[in-house]
């Protein structure tokens, strides 16, 4: 995503999540993954493969606190939540996980703050639809039908996003609709209905300047996410607020964030919902390059 993730930071963070998950999965066999990162920036203009890391398995006697079965249960949920805040003991445990990696897990259960964040997220999504480069990049990954989702198994299926396919299609292919005075309020209201019942929002802050930071953040995020899953908690990331400079600045000013030493790099809503649909993905054999 060279437009939305032009530094590659979130892609690299994703690799950190993946590798930490491998190590958690291997622990049941008395093994752990040892990684040797190449400390490179990703460049979408390269025409050849880039060596990101070398991985090795080695015997380990470390006691793993997270059951690897949680990896299969881990989800994001864009469904309405159950109108209850996250248990304080769970939030405290999430704080501890982040702290172990040098990050801070911040949260709020204040209704006014939650409404402000949900509204900002909605406004940001609609603003991004007016940006041609962002719209075209994100739109290229949207899958509008079940047949398309199962055929490509690589993108954002509207069914999993809890947004009608027609609404999504119009958003990406007829953006001028968002300029109509009567249509836009109705579309925003429809989107906000998908975030009903939210009683906890959270954000992560800490070192996030270079590949080493992004990798460490990914390892932490893997454990944080599985800890949420252990307690039956889902998350819904508000990535647009982070990547949109205007919205990011607005959030930072609202919460008096030290963006130089302790920047915010992830904002999300947390809660419990019905089990969300599973996204259709390629299997392992189709991903591996031999």
N, C-alpha and C positions, 0 to 999 in steps of 0.2 A: 504494500500500500504506500507507494512513494509520495502521495499527496497527504493522506491522513497520518501516516507514520513515516515521515520523510527521513528521520534519523535511524529508523529500524529498531528503536528502543523497545517497542511492544512486541515485535517479532522475536527479538532476542530474549525478552522476558518470557515469551512463550516457550522458547527452548529450555530456559531454566526450569519452568514448570514441568516440562516433559522429562528432563533428566532426573529431577528430584523424584518424580513419580516412578521412574524406572527403578531407582534405588529402593524406594518404599516397597515396590512389588517384589524385588529380589530378596528383601530381608527375610521373607518366610523360608527361603532356602539357605539361610545362613550366609548370604552374600550382600555386598553393597557395590554401587557403581562409583568408580573413581574417574573423575573427568579431568581432562587436560585441555583447557580452552585456548583457542588460538588468538583470542582478544582482537577480533577483527570487526570492523563496521560492515554492515551489509550494504551492497550497492546493486540496485535493480538494473543498472545499465550493463553489468558484467554478463558476458555471454558464456562463461564457463562456471562450473560448480566451485563454490567457495568452501574450504575446509573450516568448519566452525569449531569442532572439538573432537578429541579422541577419547573414547570411553573404554574402560576396562572393568571387569568383574573381579572382585577379590573377596576372600573369606572374611567374615565379620562376626563378632560376638556382641555387637551393639544391640541393645534392646529397643525395638521399634515401638513407638507409642501409638502409631496409626495403623489400623488394619488395612491391608492392601485392597480388600473388597470395597472400601470406600471410593476407590478410583472409578469403579463401575457405576456407583450411585451418584457421583458428583455431577451436578447440573447447574446451569443458570436457569432462572425462572422469570419469564416476562408476564406471568399471570398475576391477577390481583392477589394480594396477600390477606392473611386472616385477621387483620385489624388488631394485632397484638404486638407489643414491642418485644425485642429479643431479651431473653432472660439475662439479668445482670451478671450471673456467674459465667454464662457463655461469653459475654462481652469481655469479661475479665480474662478468660482463657485466651481469647483472640488477641487481646493486648499483649499477653505474655509471649505468644508465638511471634508476633511482630517484633517485640523488644529483643528477642534472642538473636535476631538478624540485624539489629541496629535501626529498625524502623518503628514508626509510631502509628498505632491503630487508633484513629479518632472516631467518635460517634456522637450522635445526638438522637434523643427521643422527643425533642421539643416539637410540638405540632406546628408552630409557626415556621421553624427552620425547615422542617420536612416539606411543608407546602411550598416554601420558597425554592428549595432544591428541585422538587418535582416540576414546578413551573419553569424554572431555568432550563431544566433538561428538555422540556417540551419546546420552549422558545428556540433553543439551540438547534434541535433537530430540524425545525422548520426553516431556520436561518440557513443551515447547511444545504438545504434543498435549493436555495437560490444561488449557491456557489457552483458554477458549472463543473469545475475540475473535481470537487468533492463529490458532487452528485453522480458524475459519470464513473468515477472510480468505485464508489460503494455500490452503485447500481449494477455494475458488471458482475457482482457476486450474488445478487438477489435471485432466488429461485421462486417463481410465482405459483407453480403447479406441482402436484405430487409427482407426476411423471418426470418433470424436469429435475426435481430434487433427487429422485431415485436414479435417474440416468447419470447425472453429473456427480452427485454425492460430494460436493466440495464447497457449498455456499450457504447463504443465509436464507433458509426456507421460511416463507412468510407464515406458515402454519405454526412453526416453533416460536416466532416472534409475537404471536397473538395479535396480529394486525391483518385485516382483510387484504387478500391479494389485490383486489381492485384498487383499494386505497394506496397500497404500495406502488402499484404500476403507475397510477396517475401522478404520484409524488415524483417519480423518477423520469417519466416520459412527457408529462404535461405540467411542468413546474409553474407555468403562468397562472395555474388555478390558485396558487397560494397568494396571489396578489388580489384576488377577488374579495371584497369586503365581507360578503356573507358566507362564503365557502370556508375561509380560513378558520374563523371561530368554531365552526362545526367540526372541522377536522381535528383541531386542537383538543376540543372537548372529548372527541372519540378516543384520541390517543391517551389523554389523562385518565380515562376510565380503566385502562390496562394497568395503571399503577395504583389503583384504589387499595385501601387496606394497609398501606405502608406506614409503619410506626417507628421504624429505625432507619437512619441513613448513616453511612460510615465513609471515611476516607483515609487513605494511606499516605504518609509523608515520610521523607527521608532521602538519603543519597540517591540521585538519579541523573548523573551527568555523563556517564561513559559505559561501555560494554560491561565492565566489571560490576558496576552498580546494578545494571539492568539484569545481569545474570543472577546476582545475589537476591534481587527483588523477586525474580522468578522462583528461586528455591523457597523463599519465604512464602510466596503466594500459593505454591503447591500445598504446603502444610497448613496454611491458613484456610484454604478452601476445603481441604479434607476435614479439618476441625469443625468447620461449619456443617459439613455433611454429616459428621458423627452426631451432631445435635439436631439433625433434621431441618437445618436452615439453608435456604437458598439465597443466592445473590443475583442482582441484576446490575451490571456495570453501566455507568453513564459516561462512556468514553468520549462522547462528543463534547462534553463540558471541558474535558482535559485538553483535547486537541484543538478546540476552537479558542483562539487567543482572546477574543472579546469576553467569552463566557468564563474562561479560566481566570482572567483578571478580575471579573466581577465576583467570582467565588472567593478568590484569594483576599480581596478587599473586605468582603463580608465577614470573613473569619480571621482577618488580621494575620495571614500566613506569612512566614518568613520564606519567601520563594528563593532566596539566595542559598541559605543553609539548610532549609527543611522544606523543600518543594512538595506540593501535592502531585501525585502521579496516578492516583486511582480514586474514583468516587463511585459509590454504589448504594443501592437500597438493599436491605436485608429483611427476610421474613420467612414465614411458612405459607405454603400454598398447596393446591392439589399437585400431584406429580406432573411436571411439565413434559411435553413431548420430546422425544429424543431426536436430535438432528441426524440426518443421514450422512455418513462419512465413508471414505474409502477404507478398505481393510488393510492390514499390515503388509500383506504380500504385494499389494498394488502401490504401496508407498516406497518400499525398499528399492534401492538401485543396486544392482549386482554387477 
